[in-house]
Amino acid sequence: MNIKIIAVGKIKEKYMKEGIKEYLKRLSKYCNLEIIEVEDEKAPENLSKKDIEIIKNKEGRKLLSKIPQNSFIISLEIEGKEISSEELSKKMEDLMVSGINDITFIIGGSLGLSQEVRNKANYKLSFSKMTFPHQLMRIILLEQIYRGFRIMRGEPYHK
């Protein structure tokens, strides 16, 4: 299984980089995982709705340019479907059984995803109705992918 996480922005905090590194190490025995970062657009306070859409569209084009052909695209969106860890594990397993070898998770920037990216997604996933920093979402997503593989294989971890 090949998994890509394409995200807006760079991780600057050392503790977050360490967390990501740890999950990448853990996941290496289950899948090939790559994180691709695209540059975020500057978003000053008090933007108009039009300016917000312009920024989201610029970031969206960058995200879309990094998605491999024939990859199953899962966008992370507040409006997406909320599922359990077991359901995410089953979703990944079902994709593998159906012959899909490439999954791409998309994490937008601080303003969210463009409509074009949202339309391109095969599945819209929500971790919560709450808003999380997009940098932190990478660690949360990596942990859930790891948990999903452990559940799939019947290995101890999930509680």
SEDO-224542 format. One record per residue: x, y, z of N, C-alpha, C in turn; residue in one letter. Coordinates in steps of 0.02 Angstrom, whole numbers. Atoms other than C-alpha are relative to their C-alpha. Example, Ala and Ser with C-alpha at 12.3 -4.5 7.8 and 13.67 -1.06 7.14 Angstrom:
<loses>
     n.c1     n.c2     n.c3    ca.c1    ca.c2    ca.c3     c.c1     c.c2     c.c3   code
       45      -59        0      615     -225      390       45       60        0      A
      -42      -59       -3      684      -53      357      -39       55       37      S
</loses>
This chain:
<loses>
     n.c1     n.c2     n.c3    ca.c1    ca.c2    ca.c3     c.c1     c.c2     c.c3   code
       42      -59        0        0        0        0       44       62        0      M
      -34      -65        4       63      173      -48      -47       53       27      N
       41      -54      -29       -2      317       56       39       64       -5      I
      -29      -66        2       31      499       26      -44       46       43      K
       35      -54      -35      -15      642      140       25       64      -32      I
      -18      -63       32      -17      805       44      -31       55       43      I
       22      -50      -48      -28      954      160       26       69      -17      A
      -20      -69        8      -22     1142      152       43       21       59      V
      -42      -28      -52      120     1221      250       55      -47       23      G
      -57       37      -26      281     1166      331       -7       -8       76      K
       -3       11      -72      305     1093      504       64       32       25      I
      -59      -35      -26      422     1207      602       18      -24       70      K
      -11       18      -70      401     1145      781       36      -67        5      E
      -41       60       -8      532     1017      833      -41      -58       29      K
       38       54      -31      411      918      942      -49      -32      -49      Y
       45       28       50      290      897      797       40      -41      -50      M
      -43       38       46      431      843      681       19      -67       30      K
      -18       62      -34      482      713      810      -59      -49        1      E
       60       42        0      303      647      824      -12      -31      -68      G
        9       24       68      289      633      636       52      -53      -17      I
      -54       47       13      457      546      625      -14      -67       34      K
       16       61      -36      402      419      756      -53      -41      -36      E
       53       37       35      242      374      663       22      -24      -69      Y
      -27       23       65      333      365      496       41      -64       10      L
      -40       60      -16      452      239      576      -47      -59       14      K
       48       54      -18      307      137      649      -37      -25      -62      R
       40       18       59      212      139      484       42      -34      -54      L
      -43       26       54      362       85      379       -8      -75      -11      S
        9       73       10      323     -100      409      -68      -17      -29      K
       67       12       26      144      -80      348      -12       28      -70      Y
       14      -33       64      153       36      198       58       46      -18      C
      -45      -53       22      255      158       96      -38       65       11      N
       35      -62      -15      208      328      164       46       59      -14      L
      -37      -60       18      262      496       98      -42       61       19      E
       33      -63      -14      219      669      161       26       52      -48      I
      -18      -53       47      218      807       31      -29       65       25      I
       23      -65      -23      209      987       85       -3       48      -59      E
        3      -54       49      150     1128      -26       -1       66       39      V
       -7      -64      -34      185     1308       17      -69       32       12      E
       62      -35      -15       46     1402      104        3       71      -26      D
        5      -70       22      -14     1571       43       -6       44       62      E
        6      -46      -56        1     1720      158      -74       20        7      K
       71      -15      -13     -168     1750      240       -5       49       59      A
        6      -49      -55     -175     1913      339      -70       -1       30      P
       65       -4      -33     -317     1945      461      -49       42      -42      E
       53      -41       30     -482     2020      402       -3       -5      -76      N
        7       10       72     -484     1945      227      -74        1      -20      L
       68        4       27     -638     1966      121      -15      -72      -21      S
       18       67       24     -734     1811       67       33      -14      -67      K
      -31        8       66     -667     1839     -108       74      -16        7      K
      -72       12      -11     -486     1847      -46       12      -69       29      D
       -5       68      -29     -513     1688       57       -5      -52      -55      I
        9       48       56     -574     1597      -99       61        1      -46      E
      -59       -6       42     -426     1662     -200       58      -40       31      I
      -54       35      -34     -303     1596      -70      -13      -76        0      I
       16       72        1     -393     1428      -55       10      -30      -69      K
       -8       24       69     -393     1411     -245       74       -7      -18      N
      -72        4       14     -205     1447     -256       29      -62       35      K
      -25       58      -37     -168     1319     -120      -28      -65      -30      E
       32       58       30     -291     1198     -201       34      -23      -63      G
      -36       19       62     -201     1203     -368       66      -34       17      R
      -64       31      -21      -37     1163     -279      -13      -71       25      K
       17       67      -25     -119     1016     -188      -16      -47      -57      L
       22       44       55     -200      947     -345       59      -20      -45      L
      -57       15       44      -35      955     -441       44      -57       29      S
      -41       51      -33       42      832     -315      -34      -68        6      K
       37       63       -8      -93      698     -319       18      -48      -56      I
      -16       49       53      -37      540     -411      -63      -21      -38      P
       57       25       40     -148      478     -552      -24      -66       30      Q
       32       62      -23     -267      337     -503        4      -10       75      N
       -2        6      -73     -247      373     -318      -71       13       27      S
       64      -12      -34     -399      362     -204       11       59       47      F
      -12      -63      -36     -415      537     -130      -48        6       58      I
       39      -12      -61     -473      565       48       17       69       25      I
      -11      -68      -25     -494      747       96      -22        4       73      S
       18      -11      -70     -496      798      279      -39       65        3      L
       45      -57        0     -643      915      302      -46       -3       61      E
       47       -2      -56     -750      971      448      -68      -28      -21      I
       66       23       25     -903      934      339        1      -72      -23      E
       -5       70       23     -840      758      298      -36      -47       48      G
       33       52      -40     -902      595      371       43      -16       61      K
      -34       20      -62     -857      560      552       -6      -75        7      E
       -1       72       -8     -805      379      575       45      -19       58      I
      -43       25      -54     -724      273      709       66      -25      -28      S
      -65       28       21     -547      205      706      -11      -67      -35      S
       14       65       32     -619       34      665      -28        9      -70      E
       28      -13       66     -716      107      519       53       25      -49      E
      -55      -22       43     -561      194      451       43      -60      -20      L
      -39       60       15     -466       30      464      -35      -42      -53      S
       40       39       48     -607      -60      371        1       34      -69      K
       -1      -37       63     -610       77      238       66      -12      -37      K
      -66       12       31     -422       58      207        5      -73      -24      M
       -3       71       19     -437     -132      204      -43      -13      -62      E
       44        9       58     -585     -126       83       32       28      -64      D
      -34      -29       58     -485      -12      -33       55      -47      -25      L
      -53       46       20     -338     -134      -31      -29      -62      -33      M
       32       61       27     -451     -285      -62      -28       13      -70      V
       28      -16       66     -531     -195     -209       53       18      -51      S
      -55      -11       47     -359     -171     -288       28       70       -2      G
      -26      -68       -2     -327        9     -242       64       -1       42      I
      -65        1      -33     -142       24     -198       24       68       23      N
      -22      -68      -15     -130      212     -182      -57       40       32      D
       47      -44      -34     -220      322      -56       36       66       12      I
      -27      -67      -13     -191      509      -45      -46       36       48      T
       37      -41      -48     -247      606      108       19       73      -12      F
      -11      -71       12     -266      794       84      -17       40       63      I
       11      -45      -57     -246      919      227        9       71      -25      I
       -3      -70       23     -287     1099      184       36       45       48      G
      -32      -50      -42     -216     1257      256      -49       28       51      G
       39      -29      -54     -285     1370      391      -69       25      -23      S
       65      -22       26     -428     1428      277      -42      -57      -27      L
       38       58       25     -480     1253      224       20      -17      -72      G
      -13       25       68     -488     1169       54      -42       37      -52      L
       38      -30       55     -541     1243     -112      -55      -48      -22      S
       55       41       25     -702     1181     -190       25      -51      -51      Q
      -28       45       51     -600     1105     -332       31      -62       32      E
      -29       57      -36     -503      995     -209      -56      -42       30      V
       55       36      -31     -662      949     -117      -39      -41      -52      R
       35       36       53     -745      899     -281       40      -60      -25      N
      -44       53       26     -596      791     -331        4      -59       49      K
       -6       53      -51     -600      691     -168      -50      -57      -12      A
       44       59        3     -669      514     -175      -37      -11       65      N
       29        9      -66     -707      520       10       19       60       42      Y
      -11      -58      -44     -726      664      132       -3      -24       72      K
       -7       26      -68     -667      623      308        4       57       50      L
       -4      -49      -55     -696      723      467       23      -36       62      S
      -22       27      -64     -603      690      627      -42       27       57      F
       40      -31      -52     -720      803      724      -33       62      -29      S
       29      -65       19     -832      954      710       44       57       25      K
      -47      -51      -24     -693     1044      802       51       17      -53      M
      -53      -21       45     -558     1140      710       67      -15       34      T
      -67       14      -25     -378     1080      732       51       36      -42      F
      -53      -29       41     -217     1163      677       21      -51      -53      P
      -15       48       54     -172     1087      508       66      -36       12      H
      -62       35      -16        3     1046      573      -13      -59       46      Q
       17       53      -48      -69      945      718      -39      -56      -34      L
       39       51       35     -187      854      599       45      -52      -32      M
      -45       50       30      -37      770      518       16      -55       50      R
      -16       50      -51        9      685      681      -62      -42       17      I
       62       36      -15     -172      640      719      -15      -50      -56      I
       13       44       57     -193      568      544       49      -59       -2      L
      -49       54       -1      -31      469      553      -15      -51       54      L
       17       45      -54      -83      397      720      -59      -44      -19      E
       60       39       18     -252      343      651       15      -49      -57      Q
      -20       48       52     -173      264      496       37      -58       32      I
      -36       52      -36      -55      169      611      -48      -44       39      Y
       50       37      -38     -198      118      724      -42      -44      -48      R
       38       38       49     -295       64      569       34      -63      -23      G
      -38       59       20     -158      -54      512        3      -51       57      F
       -2       46      -58     -144     -127      688      -67      -36        8      R
       67       30       -4     -332     -156      694       -9      -52      -55      I
        7       43       59     -330     -232      519       35      -66       11      M
      -41       59       -8     -196     -355      569      -12      -36       67      R
       15       32      -63     -270     -397      738       57        6       51      G
      -57       -9      -46     -115     -330      827      -21       43       59      E
       18      -41      -59     -124     -258     1003       21       72       -9      P
      -13      -72       -1     -133      -69     1012      -65       35       13      Y
       64      -34       -4     -313      -21      992      -35      -16       66      H
       36        9      -63     -404        4     1157      -62       43        1      K
</loses>
